[in-house]
Amino acid sequence: RYAYILNDKFGKIIPSEFLMITVVMCYNLIHMAFRVSNSISYILDIMFIATTLAPIFYYCWFGNEVKLKVVLVTSILINCNFIIHNYLKN
């Protein structure tokens, strides 16, 4: 039950965060394209882009880790024979 509540809450939050990250990224890239500046401001812009991309990387990385754990737990449950062992005991 708790997992369903969390999934319902985060299911609405994560897409909105991706949308906001995309908007900020597009704004920053357009801002970089239309201004004439020196190398220090480009370095700052690159650092800003890197920090903007970091949450997307984290979501993808940890989402993949959760998916791998679910597959691992599922395969362990399918391959375990405690039900057969318990049935043979009785």
C-alpha positions in Angstrom: 0.0 0.0 0.0 2.8 2.4 0.9 4.5 1.7 -2.4 1.4 2.6 -4.3 1.1 5.9 -2.4 4.7 6.8 -3.1 4.4 5.8 -6.8 1.3 7.9 -7.1 3.0 11.0 -5.6 6.3 10.6 -7.4 4.5 9.7 -10.7 3.3 13.3 -10.7 6.5 15.0 -9.4 9.1 13.4 -11.7 7.6 14.4 -15.1 7.2 18.0 -13.9 10.8 18.1 -12.8 11.9 16.8 -16.2 9.8 19.5 -17.8 11.3 22.2 -15.7 14.9 20.9 -16.3 14.2 20.9 -20.1 12.8 24.5 -20.0 15.8 25.7 -18.0 18.2 23.9 -20.3 16.6 25.4 -23.5 16.6 28.8 -22.0 20.2 28.6 -21.1 21.3 27.3 -24.5 19.3 30.0 -26.3 20.8 32.6 -23.9 24.3 31.3 -24.7 23.7 31.4 -28.4 22.5 35.0 -28.6 25.0 36.8 -26.4 28.6 37.8 -27.1 30.7 37.0 -24.1 34.2 36.0 -22.9 35.5 32.5 -22.1 34.8 32.9 -18.3 31.0 33.3 -18.9 31.1 30.3 -21.2 32.8 28.3 -18.5 30.1 29.4 -16.0 27.4 28.5 -18.6 28.9 25.0 -19.1 29.0 24.5 -15.3 25.4 25.5 -15.1 24.4 23.1 -17.9 26.3 20.3 -16.1 24.5 21.0 -12.9 21.2 21.1 -14.7 21.9 17.7 -16.4 22.9 16.1 -13.1 19.4 15.4 -11.8 18.5 13.7 -15.1 21.6 11.6 -14.8 20.6 10.7 -11.2 17.1 9.8 -12.1 18.2 7.6 -15.0 21.0 5.9 -13.0 18.9 5.1 -9.9 15.9 4.2 -12.0 18.0 1.6 -13.7 19.3 0.3 -10.4 15.8 -0.1 -9.1 14.8 -1.9 -12.3 17.8 -4.3 -12.0 17.0 -5.0 -8.4 13.4 -5.8 -9.3 14.5 -8.2 -12.0 17.0 -9.8 -9.6 14.4 -10.3 -6.9 11.9 -11.7 -9.4 14.4 -14.2 -10.8 15.4 -15.2 -7.2 11.7 -15.8 -6.3 11.0 -17.8 -9.5 14.1 -20.0 -9.1 13.8 -20.6 -5.3 12.3 -23.9 -4.4 11.1 -23.3 -0.8 7.5 -23.9 -1.9 8.4 -27.3 -3.4 10.5 -28.1 -0.4 7.7 -27.2 2.0 5.2 -29.2 0.0 7.5 -32.3 0.0 7.9 -32.1 3.8 4.2 -32.3 4.3 
